[in-house]
Amino acid sequence: MAELEIHEKRVYEKNISTVLTEEIHFSGELNFSRDLMIKGEFYGAIKATGNLYIEESAYVEAEITAGAVYVKGRVKGNIIADTRVELHGTAEVTGDITAPQIVMDTGCRFDGTSRMNRRGGI
């Protein structure tokens, strides 16, 4: 069972409402209100009120809006979060990040602009 260690808390895959596994390659628009984990490939747009977990094996090319975004994989596109964005040491993000809290671990790669607003909105 995969697990993500998100700084002070651990998130277990079995507790995530929906998981797009490594075998899934999806294009389109995702809308969700519960937590979602991506382990495969996604292209398009993500508009959510729930939290988004992007695993180390994932590649996401999308404009992302979510409650919180936790990245261990690769993202190409802008990220807007209502509460926080965390880039783990294995994360690679090309795009802008807007969130009240932004955490970047040693080793992550980030090419873009970061904005820390009270709310994730622009």
N, C-alpha and C positions, 0 to 999 in steps of 0.2 A: 504494500500500500504506500503510495507516494505521500510525502509530507513536505510542506514548506515551513521553514522556520522564519517567521515574520517578526524580527526583532524581539519584542517582549512576549509574543504569543506564538503558538504553533497552530498551523492550520492543517488538518488532515483531509485528504481527498475524499474520504467517505462522508465528511461533513459538508461537502460542497454540493449544492443542489444539482448542478449540471456540469459535466466534464466532456469537453471535445477532445478525444484521445488523439494519439500520435497518427493514427490511420486516417483521420478526418482532415480533408482539405475543403474548406467552405468559403464561398464568395456570396456577399449580399449584405444585409443589414441585420444586426442582432439587437433586440430589445429585451431587457430582462430586469426583474426587480429583486431577484435572489442572487446569491453568489454563483459565479461561473468561473471555471478553470479551463484555460486553453493549453493543450499539449501538442496540438497539430499545427496546421496552417489556416490562417483566416485572412481574407481580403475584403475590404468594404468599409462599413461604418458600424460602430458600437455605441448605442445610446442606452444607458442603464442607470438605475437608481441603486442597484446592488453593487457588490464589490467584484472586481475582476482580478483574477490570478493568472499570470502568464508564465507558464513553466519553462524551464531551461531548454526543453526540446522544441518550443513553440517559435513560429515566425508569424508575426501579425503586421499586416500592412493596412492601416485603417486610421480614421479619425475616431478618437475614443473619448467618450464622456461617460463617467461612472462615479459611484459613491467614493470608492477608493480603488487605486490600481497598484498592484504588487507585481513587479517585473523581474523575472529571472532569465527570460529568453530575449528574443530580438523583436524590436518594434520599429516600424517606419511609419511615422504619422504623428500628429499632435495629440497630446493627452490633456484632458481637463477632468479634474477630480473635485468632488465636493469637500472631501476631508483631507486626503493625503495621497502621495505617490511615493512608493519605495522602489529604488533600483538596487537590486542585490548585486554582488560582485560579478556575477556572470551576465548581467543585463547589458544589452546594446540598444540604445535608443537614438534614433535620428528623427528629430522633430521637437516642437516646443512643449513645455510642461507648464500647466497652470494649476495650482492647488494651494491651500492654506499651509500645508506642511509638505516639504519635499526632503526625502532622505536618500542619500547616495552612498552606498558602500564602496570601500576601496576595491578597485579592479573593474568597476562598471565603466562602460563607455557611453558618453552622452554628447551628442552633437546637436545643439539647439539653444533655445533661450528658455530660462526658467522665470516664472512669475509666481510670487507668493501673495495671493489675495486672501481676504477674510473668508470668502466663499470661492469655490472652484470656477464660478462664472466669470466671464470677462467684464 
